[in-house]
Amino acid sequence: RANLDHINQAISDPSVDWNRVVDRAFQHDIAPLLYRSMQHLNGTEVRPALGRLKAAYLANAIRNTLLFRELQKLLRAFQEREKPVLVLKGAALAQTVYRDHALRVMSDVDLLIHKTDLSEVEEMLGSLGYALDERHQRMKEWYCAHHYHLAFRKELSPSFTICCEIHWYLERPSLPFP
């Protein structure tokens, strides 16, 4: 309770520029997380900021719900084909660390596979409506030889496209510490 009182006192400070705080939260992709942390604060100074943060939280909840639905379809397809796969980065963190998928801002779904499965996985993704990203399509041989992932896209609606990055390494193999 003492911490909450201290926080309420700090947010009442008129020198706090809440627009700047929220702008920074958006820059660092933590607006939904900041909303969760601040939603119980009651200072009038923070209400406009909370409105923007709540909108970000709700929009991210909708976006991530769509991403996780698609991730479930992808994982089922891998399971049906008995292909090993690991969920990486945002989706893995949303489930294991954040425990609320609306708190973790994600731009795509990242999956790690065995490189030897790449052509079969590409075929599987095609059957699910995914297409290789235009940039990766033009330089596919180079990406496969010198890079660590390929990006595939699927348009769910005119305003929402899912990106699935298929990794066979965690980082570029050309780096000094592969």
C-alpha positions as CSV (number, residue, x, y, z in Angstrom):
1,R,0.0,0.0,0.0
2,A,2.9,2.4,0.8
3,N,4.3,1.9,-2.8
4,L,0.9,2.7,-4.3
5,D,0.6,5.8,-2.2
6,H,4.1,6.8,-3.3
7,I,3.2,6.2,-7.0
8,N,0.0,8.2,-6.7
9,Q,1.9,11.1,-5.2
10,A,4.5,10.9,-8.0
11,I,1.9,10.9,-10.7
12,S,0.2,13.9,-9.2
13,D,3.4,15.9,-9.8
14,P,2.4,18.6,-12.4
15,S,5.8,18.5,-14.0
16,V,5.2,15.0,-15.3
17,D,4.5,15.2,-19.1
18,W,2.1,12.3,-19.6
19,N,2.0,12.8,-23.3
20,R,5.7,12.3,-23.5
21,V,5.6,9.2,-21.1
22,V,2.9,7.6,-23.3
23,D,4.8,8.5,-26.5
24,R,7.9,6.8,-25.1
25,A,5.9,3.8,-24.1
26,F,4.7,3.5,-27.7
27,Q,8.3,3.9,-29.0
28,H,9.5,1.0,-26.8
29,D,6.4,-1.2,-27.5
30,I,5.4,-1.3,-23.8
31,A,2.2,0.8,-24.0
32,P,0.0,-2.3,-23.1
33,L,2.3,-3.2,-20.3
34,L,2.3,0.3,-18.9
35,Y,-1.5,0.4,-19.1
36,R,-1.6,-2.8,-17.0
37,S,0.7,-1.3,-14.4
38,M,-1.1,2.1,-14.2
39,Q,-4.8,1.1,-14.7
40,H,-5.5,1.3,-10.9
41,L,-4.1,4.7,-10.5
42,N,-6.6,7.4,-9.8
43,G,-5.0,10.8,-10.3
44,T,-6.9,13.1,-12.7
45,E,-3.6,14.1,-14.3
46,V,-3.1,10.5,-15.6
47,R,-6.6,9.9,-17.0
48,P,-5.8,11.1,-20.6
49,A,-2.7,9.0,-20.7
50,L,-4.7,6.0,-19.4
51,G,-7.2,6.5,-22.2
52,R,-4.4,6.2,-24.8
53,L,-2.8,3.3,-23.1
54,K,-6.1,1.4,-22.7
55,A,-6.8,1.8,-26.4
56,A,-3.3,0.4,-27.1
57,Y,-3.9,-2.5,-24.8
58,L,-7.2,-3.3,-26.4
59,A,-5.9,-3.0,-29.9
60,N,-3.0,-5.2,-29.0
61,A,-5.3,-7.8,-27.4
62,I,-7.3,-8.0,-30.7
63,R,-4.2,-8.2,-32.9
64,N,-2.6,-10.8,-30.7
65,T,-5.7,-12.9,-30.5
66,L,-5.6,-13.1,-34.3
67,L,-1.9,-14.0,-34.2
68,F,-2.4,-16.7,-31.6
69,R,-5.3,-18.2,-33.5
70,E,-3.0,-18.4,-36.6
71,L,-0.2,-19.8,-34.5
72,Q,-2.4,-22.6,-33.3
73,K,-3.2,-23.5,-36.9
74,L,0.5,-23.5,-37.7
75,L,1.4,-25.7,-34.7
76,R,-1.4,-28.2,-35.6
77,A,0.0,-28.4,-39.1
78,F,3.5,-29.1,-37.8
79,Q,2.1,-31.7,-35.4
80,E,0.1,-33.4,-38.1
81,R,3.3,-33.6,-40.3
82,E,5.4,-34.7,-37.3
83,K,7.8,-31.9,-37.8
84,P,9.5,-30.5,-34.7
85,V,9.1,-26.7,-34.2
86,L,9.9,-24.2,-31.4
87,V,8.0,-21.0,-30.9
88,L,10.4,-18.1,-30.5
89,K,10.4,-14.5,-29.3
90,G,7.2,-12.6,-28.9
91,A,4.7,-15.4,-28.8
92,A,6.8,-17.5,-26.5
93,L,7.3,-14.6,-24.2
94,A,3.7,-13.7,-24.2
95,Q,2.7,-17.1,-22.9
96,T,5.6,-17.8,-20.5
97,V,6.7,-14.5,-19.1
98,Y,3.8,-12.0,-19.6
99,R,1.0,-14.6,-19.1
100,D,-1.4,-12.2,-20.8
101,H,-1.0,-12.1,-24.6
102,A,-2.3,-8.6,-24.7
103,L,0.7,-7.2,-22.9
104,R,3.4,-8.3,-25.4
105,V,3.5,-6.3,-28.6
106,M,4.2,-8.6,-31.5
107,S,4.6,-7.9,-35.2
108,D,4.9,-11.5,-36.4
109,V,5.2,-15.1,-35.4
110,D,8.6,-16.7,-35.2
111,L,9.2,-20.4,-35.5
112,L,12.4,-22.4,-35.3
113,I,12.7,-25.5,-37.5
114,H,15.5,-27.9,-38.7
115,K,16.9,-26.4,-41.9
116,T,16.5,-29.8,-43.6
117,D,12.7,-29.4,-43.2
118,L,12.6,-26.0,-44.9
119,S,11.2,-27.1,-48.3
120,E,8.5,-29.2,-46.7
121,V,7.6,-26.4,-44.3
122,E,7.5,-23.9,-47.2
123,E,5.1,-26.3,-49.0
124,M,3.0,-26.7,-45.8
125,L,2.8,-22.9,-45.4
126,G,1.7,-22.6,-49.0
127,S,-1.2,-25.0,-48.3
128,L,-2.2,-22.8,-45.4
129,G,-2.4,-19.7,-47.6
130,Y,1.1,-18.2,-46.9
131,A,3.4,-16.9,-49.6
132,L,7.1,-16.2,-49.3
133,D,7.7,-12.5,-48.7
134,E,8.5,-10.7,-52.0
135,R,12.0,-9.6,-50.9
136,H,12.9,-13.1,-49.7
137,Q,11.4,-14.6,-52.9
138,R,13.8,-12.5,-55.1
139,M,16.8,-13.6,-53.1
140,K,15.8,-16.9,-51.7
141,E,19.0,-18.7,-52.5
142,W,21.1,-16.1,-50.8
143,Y,18.8,-16.1,-47.7
144,C,19.0,-19.8,-47.4
145,A,22.8,-19.8,-47.7
146,H,23.7,-16.7,-45.7
147,H,20.8,-15.8,-43.5
148,Y,18.8,-17.4,-40.7
149,H,15.2,-17.1,-41.6
150,L,12.6,-16.6,-44.3
151,A,9.4,-14.5,-44.0
152,F,6.0,-15.7,-45.2
153,R,2.9,-13.6,-45.3
154,K,-0.8,-14.4,-45.3
155,E,-3.5,-11.8,-45.8
156,L,-6.4,-12.4,-43.3
157,S,-8.2,-9.3,-44.5
158,P,-7.4,-6.2,-46.5
159,S,-6.2,-4.5,-43.4
160,F,-4.5,-7.4,-41.6
161,T,-1.6,-9.5,-42.9
162,I,0.1,-12.1,-40.7
163,C,3.9,-12.6,-41.0
164,C,5.4,-15.9,-40.0
165,E,9.2,-16.0,-39.9
166,I,10.7,-19.5,-40.3
167,H,14.1,-19.6,-38.6
168,W,16.6,-22.4,-39.0
169,Y,19.2,-20.5,-36.9
170,L,18.7,-18.0,-34.1
171,E,21.0,-15.5,-35.7
172,R,23.0,-14.9,-38.9
173,P,25.6,-17.7,-39.2
174,S,28.2,-15.1,-40.5
175,L,28.4,-13.4,-37.1
176,P,31.6,-14.0,-35.1
177,F,29.8,-16.1,-32.4
178,P,27.3,-18.4,-34.3
